[in-house]
Amino acid sequence: MGTLKGAVVVVTGAGRGIGRAIAEELGHEGAIVVVNYSKSREAAENLVAHLQQSGSPQSVAMQADVSDKAQAARLIEETVNRFGRIDVLVNNAGINIDRSIKNLSPEDWDTVLRADLSSHFYTVKAALPAFIRQKRGKIINISSVNGQMGNFGQANYAAAKAGIIGFTKTAALELARYNVTVNAICPGYIATEMFEAVPEKTKEAILARIPLGRAGTPYEVARAVRYLIVDGDYYTGSTLSMNGGVYMP
């Protein structure tokens, strides 16, 4: 792509954490960012106000629960109607409900699979007509190291994140003919609010397993997203592992 200036970018789950950092990174480079949120309205609107003052005056907040196929389709449709196109789709939205398989209910399984995996299909499916018409586009799916190596108490989350990797590879094969690239990023332990809420002893044990000795930052993930958009034209179907060495696939 070469530049983000004026590019229309949808970031799902952008109200906080990694999604917020991605939106900030791309907006500061001049992209028009559609800051999607499900419930974090105030955080999303505060972010948009910040972006509008710092190089991205057309950025907007759009509410949609992308685990619902109709709302996911509406998000993409409203974006294309408002701006005439969509250049980049960053699928970041997700949740976790952590329990051992013994205690995991079918409802817990279905809820996480819809939010963390089906949502990616819903948004890509909705954006596909615009990408085909434009004959260009970039899709970046945020997976997780736990989709690569598994994690105790996260059968639903790990299955969804592993599914993202398979979906990414298949979508890359199918969409290459339209000059649309599809890649995945698998962050390891990232210093978000969720990680900071982990009990201190558990956190210490996690950090002891990481060869680099620290958690990553949301902005390191955001810069990886920026790289794939601006300089990653020959990447497609790739999985970018950024986990401090805790897992080396």
FITI-576262 format. One line per field, with one value per residue: residue in three letters; x, y, z of N, C-alpha, C in turn. Coordinates in pm, whole numbers. Atoms other than C-alpha are relative to their C-alpha. Layout:
BEGIN
resn <- (ala, ...)
nxx <- (X, ...)
nyy <- (Y, ...)
nzz <- (Z, ...)
caxx <- (X, ...)
cayy <- (Y, ...)
cazz <- (Z, ...)
cxx <- (X, ...)
cyy <- (Y, ...)
czz <- (Z, ...)
This chain:
BEGIN
resn <- (met, gly, thr, leu, lys, gly, ala, val, val, val, val, thr, gly, ala, gly, arg, gly, ile, gly, arg, ala, ile, ala, glu, glu, leu, gly, his, glu, gly, ala, ile, val, val, val, asn, tyr, ser, lys, ser, arg, glu, ala, ala, glu, asn, leu, val, ala, his, leu, gln, gln, ser, gly, ser, pro, gln, ser, val, ala, met, gln, ala, asp, val, ser, asp, lys, ala, gln, ala, ala, arg, leu, ile, glu, glu, thr, val, asn, arg, phe, gly, arg, ile, asp, val, leu, val, asn, asn, ala, gly, ile, asn, ile, asp, arg, ser, ile, lys, asn, leu, ser, pro, glu, asp, trp, asp, thr, val, leu, arg, ala, asp, leu, ser, ser, his, phe, tyr, thr, val, lys, ala, ala, leu, pro, ala, phe, ile, arg, gln, lys, arg, gly, lys, ile, ile, asn, ile, ser, ser, val, asn, gly, gln, met, gly, asn, phe, gly, gln, ala, asn, tyr, ala, ala, ala, lys, ala, gly, ile, ile, gly, phe, thr, lys, thr, ala, ala, leu, glu, leu, ala, arg, tyr, asn, val, thr, val, asn, ala, ile, cys, pro, gly, tyr, ile, ala, thr, glu, met, phe, glu, ala, val, pro, glu, lys, thr, lys, glu, ala, ile, leu, ala, arg, ile, pro, leu, gly, arg, ala, gly, thr, pro, tyr, glu, val, ala, arg, ala, val, arg, tyr, leu, ile, val, asp, gly, asp, tyr, tyr, thr, gly, ser, thr, leu, ser, met, asn, gly, gly, val, tyr, met, pro)
nxx <- (83, -91, 37, 130, 71, 127, 53, 114, -36, 93, -62, 104, -42, -106, 22, -99, -102, -73, 76, -19, -136, -1, 71, -84, -115, 40, 55, -108, -63, 89, 112, 135, 23, 131, -25, 115, 12, 126, 57, -88, 30, -73, -141, -13, 20, -118, -108, 27, -29, -146, -47, 41, -87, -141, -35, 101, 124, 120, 21, 131, 32, 119, 39, 49, -48, -34, 33, 131, -30, 71, -69, -129, 26, 36, -122, -71, 87, -2, -133, -9, 95, -48, -129, -10, -91, -71, -134, -60, 85, -75, 90, -63, 98, 1, 24, -38, 71, -100, 35, -45, 101, 96, 94, 39, 134, 18, 26, -131, -69, 62, -17, -137, -22, 67, -67, -142, -26, 106, -1, -94, 69, 110, -49, -65, 107, 68, -92, -50, 42, -77, -138, 0, 24, -120, -115, -109, 41, -82, 72, -91, 76, -77, 15, -67, -93, 72, 54, -110, -55, 99, -21, 91, 117, 40, 32, 81, -81, -108, 60, 37, -121, -57, 87, -33, -117, 47, 84, -89, -69, 97, 41, -112, 1, 117, 12, -119, 36, 57, -103, 30, -86, 60, -104, 36, -101, 22, -72, -13, 54, -8, 31, 129, 72, 28, -122, -33, 92, -43, -68, -142, -80, 23, -70, -143, -25, 10, -116, -117, -2, -24, -144, -33, 18, 101, 117, -2, 88, 98, -53, -83, 94, 49, -102, -1, 114, -40, -97, 69, 80, -80, -117, 13, 78, -27, 44, 139, 9, -106, 29, -110, -4, -75, 30, -117, -70, 65, 35, -68, 58)
nyy <- (-120, -111, -108, 12, -127, 5, 136, 29, 118, 43, 78, 49, 6, -101, -90, 15, 101, 9, -68, -145, -32, 10, -116, -117, 8, -23, -135, -97, 2, -66, 84, -24, 120, 32, 59, 83, 42, 65, -61, -104, -120, -118, 18, -12, -140, -74, 32, -71, -142, -11, 18, -114, -112, 35, 42, 82, -71, 69, 124, 9, 117, 71, 110, 126, 124, 76, 141, 13, -17, -116, -121, -4, -44, -142, -77, -13, -73, -141, -52, -18, -106, -131, -39, 45, 113, 47, 39, 94, 54, 62, 76, 8, 21, 134, 11, 130, 56, 103, 109, 131, 68, 62, -101, -87, 33, -20, -142, -66, 38, -68, -145, -37, 32, -103, -129, 2, 63, -26, -143, -23, 39, -92, -128, 24, 29, -126, -91, 60, -69, -125, 36, 50, -116, -84, 82, -16, -7, 72, 52, 46, 67, 14, 131, 4, 111, 115, 75, 81, 97, 40, -53, 61, -80, -85, 84, -76, -110, 54, 55, -112, -66, 91, -9, -122, 27, 77, -88, -95, 65, 29, -127, -49, 73, -33, -142, -51, -35, -136, -86, -19, 82, 37, 48, 9, -29, 77, -58, 76, -72, -143, -76, -68, 2, 140, 60, -66, 48, 133, -3, -31, 123, 61, -85, 28, 132, -18, -75, 87, 92, -75, -23, -142, -42, -104, 3, -96, -114, -11, -79, 89, 68, -100, -27, 116, -21, -106, 55, 84, -85, -95, 60, 146, 35, 137, 94, 44, 132, 12, -15, -71, 33, -98, 47, -7, 128, 99, 112, -14, 100)
nzz <- (0, 4, -91, -66, 7, 70, 10, -87, -78, -105, -107, -90, -139, -10, -112, -107, 17, 125, 105, -14, 45, 147, 54, -21, 89, 139, 9, -6, 132, 95, 46, -49, -81, -54, -132, -36, -140, -31, -121, -55, 78, -46, 35, 145, 38, -46, 94, 125, -22, 2, 138, 81, -33, 20, 136, 66, -32, 45, -77, -63, -81, 46, -88, 58, -60, 121, -15, 64, 144, 54, -45, 68, 137, -6, -22, 128, 93, -37, 36, 145, 38, -45, 56, 139, 15, -118, 43, -95, -105, -109, -87, -131, -107, -58, -143, -54, -116, -30, -92, 47, 82, -93, -48, 111, 49, 143, 24, -5, 124, 114, -12, 37, 141, 81, -15, 34, 129, 97, 31, 109, 124, 29, 54, 130, 95, 31, 69, 125, 123, 17, 37, 138, 88, -4, 40, -96, -140, -96, -116, -104, -105, -124, -64, -131, -22, -56, 113, 53, -95, -99, -135, -98, -33, 112, 116, 96, 52, 82, 121, 85, 51, 99, 117, 73, 83, 115, 81, 67, 110, 106, 59, 80, 127, 80, 31, 70, 138, -2, -56, -142, -85, -128, -91, -142, -101, -122, -114, -123, -116, 27, -122, 6, -128, -33, -55, -126, -102, -42, -131, 13, 4, 131, 97, -13, 60, 145, 48, -13, 115, 124, 13, -7, -138, -20, 88, 109, -17, 108, 111, 81, 90, 94, 101, 89, 91, 93, 94, 99, 89, 78, 64, 10, 119, 47, -103, -7, -60, -100, -142, -65, -143, -81, -134, -87, 1, -85, 87, 128, 89)
caxx <- (0, 288, 96, -189, -286, -653, -693, -1025, -955, -1206, -1072, -1311, -1303, -1109, -1241, -961, -648, -478, -758, -723, -346, -399, -652, -417, -118, -306, -493, -174, -44, -341, -580, -953, -1027, -1366, -1341, -1578, -1704, -1973, -2026, -1733, -1904, -1739, -1390, -1447, -1577, -1287, -1046, -1215, -1195, -822, -773, -965, -730, -412, -422, -738, -1031, -1271, -1235, -1562, -1693, -1942, -2128, -2174, -2149, -1958, -2041, -2385, -2377, -2636, -2452, -2117, -2263, -2411, -2072, -1913, -2212, -2217, -1843, -1866, -2175, -2005, -1659, -1717, -1470, -1283, -908, -815, -1008, -847, -1038, -942, -1265, -1277, -1362, -1261, -1456, -1190, -1284, -1148, -1326, -1491, -1656, -1703, -2067, -2187, -2306, -1955, -1812, -2060, -2029, -1651, -1650, -1900, -1713, -1358, -1394, -1731, -1700, -1400, -1601, -1896, -1689, -1480, -1791, -1954, -1644, -1575, -1796, -1615, -1273, -1361, -1493, -1180, -946, -739, -752, -580, -724, -539, -678, -562, -517, -311, -15, -269, -420, -79, 15, -309, -357, -509, -862, -897, -1032, -1289, -1051, -763, -992, -1124, -777, -648, -948, -851, -518, -687, -944, -666, -480, -791, -906, -558, -576, -923, -877, -532, -694, -857, -527, -648, -394, -495, -258, -276, -85, -46, 47, 177, 124, 53, 38, -329, -583, -666, -304, -256, -557, -383, -274, 84, 221, 60, 200, 549, 523, 414, 698, 949, 854, 918, 1279, 1271, 1154, 864, 517, 472, 297, -20, 179, 422, 126, -3, 327, 319, -26, 108, 398, 170, -45, 227, 520, 377, 244, 408, 279, -38, -152, 121, 110, 326, 423, 520, 545, 888, 1001, 753, 650, 852, 642)
cayy <- (0, 235, 490, 501, 859, 867, 487, 369, 122, -70, -194, -416, -412, -85, 71, -61, -273, -392, -263, 88, 85, -29, 245, 506, 388, 391, 713, 897, 793, 967, 674, 726, 486, 332, 259, -30, -107, -326, -179, 59, 364, 628, 485, 462, 817, 950, 772, 919, 1269, 1213, 1087, 1376, 1618, 1434, 1376, 1182, 1428, 1188, 899, 779, 542, 276, 44, -318, -651, -834, -1172, -1109, -1153, -882, -624, -719, -673, -338, -216, -284, -154, 174, 216, 168, 390, 668, 660, 484, 204, -2, -41, -236, -462, -543, -816, -769, -807, -1098, -1216, -1494, -1712, -1926, -2258, -2611, -2837, -3013, -2687, -2529, -2512, -2542, -2182, -2068, -2254, -2106, -1751, -1740, -1913, -1659, -1358, -1471, -1671, -1636, -1258, -1274, -1461, -1224, -909, -1057, -1192, -848, -664, -901, -726, -396, -561, -738, -417, -226, -510, -444, -465, -590, -807, -861, -1107, -1093, -1447, -1550, -1759, -1974, -2067, -2209, -2387, -2423, -2314, -2474, -2350, -2193, -2468, -2237, -1942, -2153, -2332, -2000, -1849, -2161, -2141, -1786, -1914, -2173, -1919, -1672, -1921, -2023, -1665, -1573, -1845, -1746, -1368, -1338, -1325, -996, -850, -884, -1005, -1183, -1232, -1319, -1189, -1411, -1195, -1356, -1205, -835, -574, -485, -429, -800, -901, -646, -795, -1133, -1212, -1103, -1453, -1586, -1291, -1359, -1724, -1619, -1369, -1631, -1846, -1569, -1566, -1187, -1158, -919, -886, -715, -383, -313, -65, -336, -528, -208, -147, -501, -427, -106, -295, -548, -268, -30, -257, -608, -628, -968, -1122, -1328, -1635, -1563, -1595, -1341, -1473, -1204, -1358, -1281, -1635, -1814, -2031, -2088, -2260)
cazz <- (0, 71, 277, 523, 449, 354, 372, 514, 793, 1005, 1340, 1532, 1911, 1904, 2224, 2444, 2464, 2148, 1926, 2064, 2008, 1649, 1585, 1733, 1532, 1202, 1273, 1359, 1016, 853, 802, 832, 1118, 1183, 1555, 1612, 1961, 2110, 2459, 2521, 2373, 2589, 2535, 2159, 2133, 2340, 2108, 1801, 1949, 2004, 1647, 1500, 1675, 1577, 1203, 1127, 1122, 947, 1192, 1343, 1609, 1497, 1733, 1629, 1804, 1533, 1686, 1534, 1156, 1089, 1300, 1147, 799, 901, 1023, 685, 489, 684, 632, 256, 229, 422, 266, -66, 2, 260, 224, 536, 772, 1108, 1290, 1653, 1853, 2093, 2442, 2675, 2918, 3086, 3243, 3230, 2984, 3280, 3381, 3038, 2931, 2571, 2602, 2704, 2406, 2158, 2291, 2254, 1915, 1781, 1919, 1843, 1520, 1351, 1371, 1138, 878, 911, 851, 570, 399, 421, 295, 6, -255, -193, -208, -533, -685, -581, -682, -372, 5, 317, 593, 921, 1174, 1535, 1666, 1972, 2077, 2262, 1928, 1839, 2159, 2359, 2718, 3026, 3087, 2743, 2519, 2361, 2323, 2189, 1944, 1814, 1780, 1603, 1373, 1281, 1150, 928, 810, 728, 511, 319, 269, 145, -119, -233, -233, -391, -736, -630, -502, -143, 113, 433, 726, 1095, 1395, 1701, 2001, 2315, 2659, 2607, 2884, 2852, 3129, 3111, 3173, 3448, 3630, 3659, 4018, 4080, 4147, 3829, 3635, 3770, 3664, 3313, 3275, 3392, 3092, 2837, 2708, 2665, 3025, 2974, 2831, 2498, 2460, 2261, 2052, 1944, 1805, 1645, 1470, 1333, 1189, 1038, 881, 714, 574, 456, 371, 364, 10, -52, 269, 241, 429, 684, 1060, 1240, 1582, 1832, 2175, 2319, 2242, 2468, 2173, 1857, 1589)
cxx <- (86, -30, -136, -85, -125, -59, -115, 24, -108, 79, -110, 55, 107, -14, 107, 107, 73, -72, 16, 138, 10, -66, 84, 117, -38, -57, 106, 77, -91, -112, -132, -41, -145, 23, -126, 4, -134, -68, 79, -19, 86, 147, 22, -14, 115, 118, -19, 30, 151, 53, -33, 89, 146, 27, -102, -139, -128, -28, -133, -8, -128, -27, -46, 59, 30, -15, -139, 15, -68, 70, 137, -17, -35, 122, 73, -82, 1, 134, 9, -95, 54, 125, 22, 88, 44, 134, 60, -106, 89, -100, 70, -96, 5, -24, 61, -90, 81, -50, 62, -113, -108, -108, -53, -136, -7, -25, 131, 78, -55, 23, 138, 27, -66, 78, 141, 30, -106, -3, 94, -63, -107, 51, 66, -105, -70, 87, 40, -50, 76, 143, 8, -18, 125, 121, 122, -58, 95, -87, 104, -83, 88, -35, 70, 99, -73, -77, 104, 42, -103, 30, -104, -114, -50, -32, -78, 82, 109, -54, -38, 122, 74, -82, 28, 118, -40, -86, 85, 67, -95, -45, 112, 5, -113, 0, 121, -33, -59, 100, -32, 90, -67, 109, -51, 119, -38, 80, 11, -65, 27, -52, -124, -64, -26, 122, 33, -90, 36, 69, 151, 86, -15, 74, 150, 35, -5, 126, 127, 13, 40, 149, 40, -32, -103, -121, 21, -92, -102, 56, 99, -87, -49, 101, 16, -115, 36, 96, -68, -80, 90, 109, -14, -76, 21, -27, -146, -5, 102, -54, 122, -6, 84, -33, 119, 77, -64, -45, 61, -49, 94)
cyy <- (126, 114, -27, 125, -12, -139, -20, -134, -28, -83, -44, -10, 102, 92, -7, -100, 7, 74, 150, 41, -6, 122, 127, 2, 35, 139, 106, 6, 58, -86, 53, -127, -9, -79, -76, -34, -70, 70, 120, 132, 120, -8, 20, 145, 89, -23, 76, 149, 24, -11, 120, 121, -26, -63, -83, 58, -72, -130, 5, -123, -63, -118, -120, -114, -95, -150, -30, 32, 122, 129, 13, 50, 148, 88, 24, 83, 150, 65, 31, 110, 138, 46, -48, -121, -48, -53, -109, -42, -69, -65, -24, -38, -144, 8, -130, -34, -124, -97, -128, -66, -63, 98, 92, -43, 16, 147, 81, -26, 82, 151, 45, -30, 104, 131, 0, -60, 34, 147, 31, -36, 100, 130, -18, -26, 129, 94, -50, 70, 129, -31, -47, 116, 88, -68, 27, 3, -80, -40, -52, -53, -18, -133, 5, -115, -122, -77, -88, -111, -54, 62, -59, 97, 88, -82, 77, 111, -52, -58, 111, 64, -89, 2, 123, -25, -79, 83, 98, -63, -28, 128, 57, -69, 46, 145, 58, 45, 141, 103, 40, -94, -23, -62, -2, 41, -77, 62, -101, 77, 150, 76, 86, -2, -144, -66, 60, -48, -139, 11, 7, -126, -71, 77, -27, -134, 8, 66, -85, -95, 70, 29, 146, 62, 108, -29, 99, 116, 2, 74, -79, -80, 98, 29, -117, 9, 105, -53, -82, 83, 79, -69, -149, -49, -144, -104, -35, -144, -23, 13, 62, -25, 102, -25, 1, -130, -109, -123, 26, -105, -40)
czz <- (0, 96, 61, -17, -87, -16, 98, 69, 104, 101, 95, 142, 32, 120, 107, -43, -133, -112, 5, -49, -152, -62, 14, -98, -143, -19, 0, -132, -108, -56, 55, 74, 43, 128, 40, 149, 15, 117, 50, -75, 42, -38, -149, -44, 47, -93, -131, 14, -3, -143, -87, 24, -36, -136, -73, 24, -41, 75, 74, 89, -54, 92, -82, 80, -114, 17, -55, -148, -59, 40, -65, -143, -3, 18, -132, -98, 31, -34, -148, -46, 34, -74, -144, -21, 138, -47, 88, 101, 103, 94, 134, 111, 52, 150, 49, 118, 39, 105, -54, -79, 88, 41, -110, -54, -152, -35, 3, -128, -118, 3, -45, -147, -91, 4, -58, -137, -104, -41, -115, -134, -36, -62, -135, -108, -43, -81, -138, -126, -26, -42, -145, -97, -10, -61, 88, 141, 87, 119, 98, 115, 123, 67, 136, 4, 55, -105, -66, 95, 100, 135, 93, 30, -112, -125, -106, -67, -94, -131, -97, -63, -100, -129, -84, -94, -125, -94, -79, -120, -117, -69, -87, -136, -91, -48, -73, -142, -10, 55, 144, 80, 134, 87, 144, 85, 126, 115, 114, 114, -18, 122, -20, 138, 44, 64, 136, 114, 52, 136, -15, -9, -134, -108, 3, -64, -153, -54, 7, -118, -129, -11, 7, 136, 25, -88, -114, 31, -115, -121, -85, -97, -107, -110, -96, -100, -104, -105, -109, -99, -94, -81, -29, -121, -47, 108, -27, 47, 110, 141, 66, 149, 73, 147, 94, 11, 84, -79, -136, -96, -111)
